[in-house]
Amino acid sequence: MQEPVIGIDLGTTNSAAAAVEAGRVRLIPSRSGGRLTPSVVALDDQGERVVGTAAQRLGEAQPDAVVWATKRFLGRRCTPELVQQAKAQVPFPLIPGPTGDVRVRLAGKVLPVTQVAAMILGELKLDAEAYFGRPVRRCVITVPANFDDNQRSATREAASIAGLEVLRLVNEPTAAALAYGLSRGFQGNALVFDLGGGTFDVSILEVKDGVFEVRATGGDVSLGGEDFDQRIVQWLVAQVDESMREVVARDASSLRRLKVAAEAAKRELTEFEESLISVGDLGDHTLPGNKRLTGVETVLTRSFFETLSEPLSRRCLNVCEAVMRDAKMDPRSVDVVLLVGGMTRVPLVRRLVADFFGRAPSTDVHPDEAVALGAAVQADELMRQSGAALLLDVAGQSLGVGVLGGRVKRLITKNTAVPVVARDVFLPGRAGQSEARIPIYQGEGDYQDDSRKLGEVVLRNLQVGQRAESQIEVTFSLSSEGILSVRALDLRTGLTEQVRLEARTSLPVPEARKLSQEQAEYASVRAQEDARQTEEKFRKLLERGEKLARLLQRSARENPSPEADAAVGTVRSLVDTGQAALQAGNLEQCAFVARQLTQVLSGRTA
């Protein structure tokens, strides 16, 4: 049997894994039975990691032991500006690492956000291995279309720590369109409106005969459901008695309680016109025995929530308008609008989309699952190479070189088809220098101050006489998944110098190696525990199958028919095969039977 390959949606709020089986794409359930895994990581009292739903529960009692929404900081440089910005988004502090990477304090320990992402990916890997009953190594992972080179590299690094081989990174909107296009046989112009927990992406794709060609993409890496939650949190803080307001606004435990209440209210307003919010035990929890506590009890209406969210809604529309301009299209020339991300359930968002594009958006694909399903379709295609789906993506942001005067000279412009190679010739800054530093920027600003610096190409051992005599050719190679590599050539000598992109936020090699070893040890221990639990569950499943077989046999005797006999044979065969596999210790066969029998017991077709 072919080694399984999975698709992964590493989300800000929730993550998911999926796979294609027998031509059908399916979400892989978590080992706890859920369809989605909350992107939450915690450390318990013994310092052991807790991921997902269990981490969420732990956070209610120990808010300083939990981190969430860390995807926003993955691959970012820990600048003072980012630290200040994060204070309005999350209650835990950001701490710079040795390479300038972002780290978080968790239950007294400091962890790189790359490791946090690896813990989540590792949990999804364990889910897939329990589902298939065998090791899972290869995957496709999705990323926001606006993720820059550092963020994409950090995603790959997290996957490597988790023991995963990434076949390809795919932009989230493209993956969602892939799931929609192959499941519905859609042809035409599709716009993907992807408003997730932490990022917002919009992409326009032309879908024709299995070819998914991205015409334009855009987004906002600091806009998502977390921001809508924070608007409610800020409003709730304003409801606190003035004497306690500042204390509550600084207290991590209080902010966690308000965040949970805000998210619950937002979800309730999706179905109802108003939501009652009641939060107690607010105050300073840092001092033992502190009794200065207060609470908030209020009603949030849907109309007022929409008023609170108006600045965020306007930002969504601004992105839509920019993408339409880039694609040189009119909103009404879009054939279908596909909603992706949990925030697209909100009536406000659906109404904005319908008004802007002049048509009701499609709701045929589950907004929380579409990205993972599309990633699985692409993973399966990469393995089979059937040619059923071809992705032609674009550069999410422009790439250029910093030049004199503080400007940026673009080598690759936004929405250029990838993969792409671009080159240009530059002169040293002055005569006689032995080293050249060429800064690399990403973004749409004409000036360096308005763009994000990715790093510097460092060309050493130059032999510069007069400035005009030495020409340095810089070549950008942007891969199909948006990873940048840079090469420099001294045109005068004809030699290619070894260069490296400095200022990347990758973890130091010894630390990355140590984290990979820790993850492998954790996975080994968990796999043994999972195997014991899986065997116990499987025995109970076989008992249920045996009862069903006896029930069907009795029914077949009372009402004989070929269909009844076939039903009995199907269940009896699965139970017998499962018992034999269990006795032989064949975990893969047990897992296969478990999947088939679960479908039969739930009334679905095997």
Secondary structure by P-SEA (a helix, b strand, c coil): cccccccccccccccbbbbbcccbbbbbbcccccccccccccccccccccccaaaaaaaacccccccccccccccccccaaaaaaacccccbbbbbccccbbbbbcccbbbbaaaaaaaaaaaaaaaaaaaaccccccbbbbccccccaaaaaaaaaaaaaacccccbbbbaaaaaaaaaaaacccccbbbbbcccccbbbbbbbbccccbbbbcbbbbbccccaaaaaaaaaaaaaaacccccaaaaaacaaaaaaaaaaaaaaaaaaacccbbbbbbcccccccccccccccbbbbbbcaaaaaaaaaaaaaaaaaaaaaaaaaaccccccccbbbbbccccccaaaaaaaaaaacbbbbcccccccaaaaaaaaaaaaaaaccccccccccccbbbbbbccccbbbbccccccccccccccccccccccccbbbbbbbbcccccccccccccccccccccccccccbbbbbbbbbcccbbbbbbbbcccccccccccccccccccaaaaaaaaaaaaaaaaaaaaaaaaaaaaaaaaaaaaaaaaaaaaaaaaaacccaaaaaaaaaaaaaaaaaaaaaaacaaaaaaaaaaaaaaaaacccc
